[in-house]
Amino acid sequence: MKPHIKEILIGLVIGLVANVAGIYLYIYFFSEHSLETTLQAAVEEGFLGSLIALGAILNLLAFFVFIKKKQLYRARGVLLATLIAALAIVISKFF
């Protein structure tokens, strides 16, 4: 595997983990219900896309850290994870 592909995959994984962590932190601090209950309500009431978008805010932090450290391929991976989150939001709006 080429070194830059490996770096992009590392950034992708970090971006996806940051997104999931952001969703969890938002639910933990701002929801009165448990994680499962909140996610179930998000699916039923149609605000799952909003939760995904709020979770993606942590991707900004990871992206700028990688840019500052001049790890541009990892930053591309985080950007790819953000695009995957955006695609998930679009899919959740139509289904």
KEMIGU-187095 format. One record per residue: x, y, z of N, C-alpha, C in turn; chain. Coordinates in steps of 0.2 Angstrom, whole numbers, plus 2048, in hexadecimal, padded with zeros to 3 digits. Layout:
X,Y,Z,X,Y,Z,X,Y,Z,A;
...
END
This chain:
804,7FA,800,800,800,800,804,806,800,A;
803,80B,7FC,807,811,7FC,806,815,802,A;
80B,818,804,80B,81C,80A,806,821,80B,A;
804,825,805,7FF,82A,806,7F8,827,806,A;
7F7,821,804,7F1,81E,804,7F0,81C,80C,A;
7F5,81A,80F,7F4,818,816,7F3,81E,81A,A;
7F6,824,819,7F5,82A,81C,7EE,82C,81B,A;
7EB,82C,815,7E4,82E,814,7DF,829,818,A;
7E1,823,818,7DC,81E,81C,7DD,820,823,A;
7E2,821,826,7E3,823,82D,7DF,82A,82E,A;
7DF,82E,82A,7DB,834,82B,7D4,833,82A,A;
7D2,82E,826,7CB,82C,825,7C8,829,82C,A;
7CC,825,82E,7CA,821,835,7CA,826,83A,A;
7CE,82B,83B,7CE,830,840,7C8,835,83F,A;
7C6,836,839,7C1,83A,837,7BA,837,839,A;
7BA,831,838,7B3,82D,83A,7B3,82C,841,A;
7B8,82B,844,7B8,82A,84C,7B7,831,84F,A;
7B9,836,84C,7B8,83D,84F,7B0,83E,84E,A;
7AD,83C,848,7A6,83E,847,7A2,83A,84C,A;
7A4,833,84D,7A0,82F,852,7A1,832,859,A;
7A7,834,85B,7A8,837,861,7A4,83E,862,A;
7A4,842,85D,7A0,848,85D,798,847,85E,A;
796,841,85B,78F,840,85C,78E,83D,863,A;
792,839,866,792,837,86D,792,83D,872,A;
797,841,871,798,847,875,792,84B,875,A;
78F,84C,86F,789,851,86F,783,84D,873,A;
782,847,872,77D,844,875,77E,844,87D,A;
784,842,87F,786,842,886,784,848,889,A;
786,84E,886,786,854,88A,77F,858,889,A;
77C,857,883,776,85B,882,76F,857,881,A;
76F,850,882,769,84C,882,768,84A,889,A;
761,84A,88A,75F,848,891,75E,840,891,A;
75E,83D,88B,75D,836,88A,764,832,889,A;
763,82B,889,769,827,888,76B,828,881,A;
771,825,87F,774,825,879,76F,821,874,A;
76D,81B,876,768,817,872,762,81B,871,A;
75F,81D,876,758,821,875,759,827,871,A;
75E,82B,871,75F,830,86D,760,82F,866,A;
764,829,864,765,827,85E,75F,825,85A,A;
75B,821,85E,755,81E,85C,750,824,85A,A;
74F,829,85F,74B,82E,85E,74D,832,857,A;
754,833,856,757,836,851,755,833,84A,A;
755,82D,84A,753,829,844,74B,82A,843,A;
747,829,848,740,829,848,73D,830,846,A;
740,835,849,73E,83C,848,742,840,842,A;
747,83D,83F,74A,840,839,74F,845,83B,A;
753,845,841,758,84A,842,75F,846,843,A;
75F,840,840,766,83D,840,76B,840,83C,A;
769,843,836,76E,847,832,771,84D,836,A;
76D,850,83A,76F,856,83F,774,853,844,A;
773,84D,847,778,84A,84B,77E,849,848,A;
77E,846,842,784,845,83E,788,84B,83D,A;
784,850,83B,788,857,839,78B,85A,83F,A;
787,859,845,78A,85C,84B,791,858,84D,A;
790,851,84C,796,84D,84D,79C,84F,849,A;
79B,851,843,7A0,853,83E,7A4,859,840,A;
7A2,85D,845,7A5,863,847,7AC,861,84A,A;
7AD,85B,84D,7B3,859,84F,7B8,857,84A,A;
7B6,856,844,7BA,855,83E,7BE,85C,83C,A;
7BB,861,83E,7BF,868,83D,7C5,868,841,A;
7C4,866,847,7CA,866,84C,7D0,861,849,A;
7CE,85B,847,7D3,856,844,7D6,859,83E,A;
7D2,85C,83A,7D4,85E,833,7D9,864,834,A;
7D8,869,838,7DD,86E,839,7E3,86C,83D,A;
7E2,867,842,7E8,864,845,7ED,861,840,A;
7EA,85D,83B,7EE,85A,836,7F1,85F,831,A;
7ED,864,830,7F0,86A,82B,7F6,86D,82F,A;
7F5,86F,835,7FA,872,839,801,86E,839,A;
800,867,83A,805,863,83A,808,861,834,A;
805,864,82E,807,862,827,807,85B,826,A;
801,858,828,7FF,851,826,7FA,852,822,A;
7FB,854,81B,7F6,855,817,7F2,84F,814,A;
7F5,849,814,7F1,843,812,7EC,841,817,A;
7EE,842,81E,7E9,840,823,7E4,845,823,A;
7E5,84C,822,7E0,851,821,7DB,84F,81B,A;
7DE,84C,816,7D9,84A,810,7D5,845,813,A;
7D7,840,817,7D3,83B,819,7CE,83D,81E,A;
7CF,842,822,7CA,845,826,7C5,849,822,A;
7C7,84C,81C,7C2,84F,818,7BE,84A,814,A;
7C1,844,813,7BD,83F,810,7B8,83C,815,A;
7BA,83C,81B,7B5,83A,820,7AF,83F,821,A;
7B1,845,820,7AB,84A,821,7A7,84A,81B,A;
7A9,848,815,7A5,847,80F,7A1,841,810,A;
7A3,83C,813,79F,836,814,79A,837,819,A;
79B,83C,81E,796,83E,823,791,842,81F,A;
793,846,81A,78E,84A,817,78A,845,812,A;
78D,840,80F,789,83B,80C,784,838,810,A;
786,836,816,781,833,81B,77B,837,81D,A;
77D,83E,81D,777,843,81F,772,843,819,A;
775,843,813,770,843,80D,76C,83D,80D,A;
76F,837,80E,76C,831,80E,766,831,813,A;
768,833,819,763,833,81F,75D,838,81D,A;
75E,83D,819,759,841,818,754,83E,813,A;
756,83A,80F,752,837,80A,74F,830,80C,A;
751,82D,811,74F,826,813,74D,826,81A,A;
END
